Amino acid sequence: MSEKHLQAGDVLPAYNGKLRLFAMRFCPYAERSVLVLNAKNIDYDLVFINLDHKPEWIFNFSPRGTVPALEYEQGKSIFDSNIINAYLDEKYPEKPLQASEPLRRAQDKMIVENFAPAQSAYYTAAFNPQNLQSDMVENFHKGLEGLQKELEVRGTKFLHGSDAGWVDLTIWPFLERFLCLPLIGKTEFAMDSSKYGLLLAYIEAMKTVPAVKSYYLAAETHAKFTESHAKGDPNYNMLDTSAVCCMRPRKKKE
Ligand SMILES: N[C@@H](CCC(=O)N[C@@H](CS)C(=O)NCC(=O)O)C(=O)O
C-alpha cells in the first residue's frame, strides 16, 4: 500500500474488484473505518487523498469531498465513518463488532457521544490553538475521566469486553492523537499517570490489538504532521517512502 496522497490532476487508480476506502493517513475518522475493516479481516484497498488539493474524482465518491468514503461496488459509494462502519458490521456479520444487546449498544453510543467534547477540544488545541479556551481543556479532561470511569465500572480489558469492539475502535483514533498534544506544547492536555492509570493501561492494551497495531502511528509522528499543518503546509506524504527508494546512490560508471 502506497502512503502517497493523490491530488488534483492525478488519475484514479484502476478498480480491481476489492472494496476501496478513500482516506487520509492522519484523519481520525478514516482511521475508524480502517480499523473496522482490519478487525473484520475484510480485504480492501486504501486510496489516500490530499485534502488541500483534492483530485476531482473524489467528489464522485464523497459529495462533500470528505474522507472516509467507501467504494463498495465499482463507482458506488457511501461516506461518513459511522455510516460506513455500521454498514460493514451488518454486511459482514462473521465477526460482529457491535454489542449484541440493544441496551449495551445504546450505552456504547452514549460513550462515543459523551466523548465528543474531548475530541473537539483536541481539534482546537491541535489545529486552531488561537481559539483554545479553558472550558475546552476542562471538557477534555471530563471526557477522559468519563472514559476511565466507564472502564472501571465495566471491569473488562476493553470497553467492548475481552476483545476490542465498535466502541473501542470508534474512540481509539482520537486517543492515539491526544498523546501528541503535550509534544506540541499543549501540556495542559497531558494524561497524568497518577490520575489516569486505568485509562493509560487501556491505551497500552489498545496498541496491541492487531487491527490497531498495523495502522498505529506514534505520538511523535502525529506531532510532526500537526506542526506541518500549523505552518499551513500539511505534509500528507511524510510517510511515503516511494520517493526515497529512487534516491539511492547510483553505482559509479567504470
Ligand atoms: N463526520 C465525518 C467527518 C469526516 C471528516 O471531517 N474528515 C475530514 C478529514 S479528518 C475531511 O475529509 N476534511 C476535508 C474537508 O472537510 O474538506 C466522518 O465521521 O466521516
The ligand as a Gaussian input file, in Angstrom:
#p B3LYP/6-31G(d) Opt

LIG

0 1
 N      -18.367000      13.022000      10.125000
 C      -17.359000      12.631000       9.182000
 C      -16.169000      13.566000       9.337000
 C      -15.108000      13.311000       8.275000
 C      -14.089000      14.459000       8.203000
 O      -14.320000      15.562000       8.718000
 N      -12.967000      14.196000       7.526000
 C      -12.005000      15.252000       7.303000
 C      -10.573000      14.749000       7.433000
 S      -10.159000      14.209000       9.046000
 C      -12.132000      15.735000       5.859000
 O      -12.402000      14.963000       4.961000
 N      -11.881000      17.028000       5.618000
 C      -11.851000      17.585000       4.311000
 C      -12.859000      18.648000       4.109000
 O      -13.653000      18.898000       5.038000
 O      -12.874000      19.223000       3.020000
 C      -16.979000      11.167000       9.413000
 O      -17.196000      10.671000      10.524000
 O      -16.535000      10.511000       8.463000

